[in-house]
Amino acid sequence: MSQHVTSGTTRPTHPSPGFSRNDARLVAILSGGLGALGAVVGLAVGLRTYTPTAWFAALEVGAPAAWLGLMLGLTVVGVRRLAARRRRAH
């Protein structure tokens, strides 16, 4: 492991065990993308069913879709990090 010197102190240069920016970006893209897709689908269904409450249908479908995207993103990041850890161990 290499060292990085800053102001007279050394610190390891390997990535921190926390979320990286790429991990957070992936989770945000999946959550936001699925949430937006769910909102559009909910709006379309709401407009066909009962127009005055179409906005609620968009929220009603978009919120669970965003939650699903969040869980999917966290799962993908977790699997990627586990695979990287196993590659480093061998």
C-alpha positions in Angstrom: 0.0 0.0 0.0 1.4 3.3 -1.0 1.5 6.4 1.3 0.5 10.0 0.5 2.3 12.7 2.4 0.3 15.8 3.3 1.5 18.5 5.7 4.0 16.2 7.3 1.5 13.4 8.0 1.0 10.2 5.9 -2.2 8.6 5.1 -3.0 5.5 2.9 -4.1 6.2 -0.7 -6.5 3.3 -1.0 -10.2 4.1 -1.2 -12.1 4.7 1.9 -14.5 2.0 3.1 -17.5 4.4 2.8 -19.5 5.2 -0.3 -17.6 6.8 -3.2 -19.0 9.5 -5.3 -19.6 7.0 -8.1 -21.5 4.8 -5.8 -23.7 7.6 -4.6 -24.2 8.8 -8.2 -25.3 5.3 -9.3 -27.8 5.0 -6.5 -29.2 8.5 -7.2 -29.5 7.8 -11.0 -31.3 4.6 -10.4 -33.6 6.0 -7.8 -34.4 9.2 -9.7 -34.8 7.4 -13.0 -37.2 4.8 -11.8 -39.1 7.4 -9.7 -39.5 9.6 -12.8 -40.5 6.7 -14.9 -43.0 5.6 -12.3 -44.4 9.2 -12.1 -44.9 9.3 -15.8 -46.7 6.0 -15.8 -48.8 7.0 -12.9 -49.7 10.3 -14.6 -50.7 8.5 -17.8 -52.9 6.0 -15.8 -54.3 8.9 -13.8 -55.2 10.9 -16.8 -57.0 8.0 -18.4 -58.8 7.1 -15.2 -59.8 10.3 -13.5 -58.2 13.6 -14.6 -58.6 15.7 -11.5 -56.6 13.3 -9.3 -53.9 12.4 -12.0 -51.2 14.2 -10.0 -51.9 11.9 -7.0 -51.7 8.8 -9.2 -48.3 10.1 -10.4 -47.1 10.4 -6.8 -48.8 7.1 -5.8 -46.8 5.2 -8.5 -43.7 7.3 -8.6 -42.8 7.1 -4.9 -42.7 3.3 -4.7 -40.8 3.2 -8.0 -38.2 5.6 -6.5 -38.0 3.4 -3.4 -37.5 0.3 -5.6 -34.7 2.2 -7.5 -33.1 3.1 -4.3 -33.1 -0.5 -3.1 -31.9 -1.7 -6.5 -29.1 0.9 -6.5 -27.9 -0.1 -3.0 -27.9 -3.7 -4.0 -25.9 -3.1 -7.1 -23.3 -1.1 -5.2 -23.1 -3.7 -2.5 -22.5 -6.5 -5.0 -19.9 -4.5 -6.8 -18.1 -3.7 -3.6 -18.2 -7.3 -2.4 -16.9 -8.5 -5.8 -14.0 -6.0 -5.6 -13.2 -7.0 -2.1 -13.1 -10.7 -3.1 -10.9 -9.9 -6.1 -8.4 -8.0 -3.8 -8.4 -10.9 -1.4 -7.2 -13.4 -4.0 
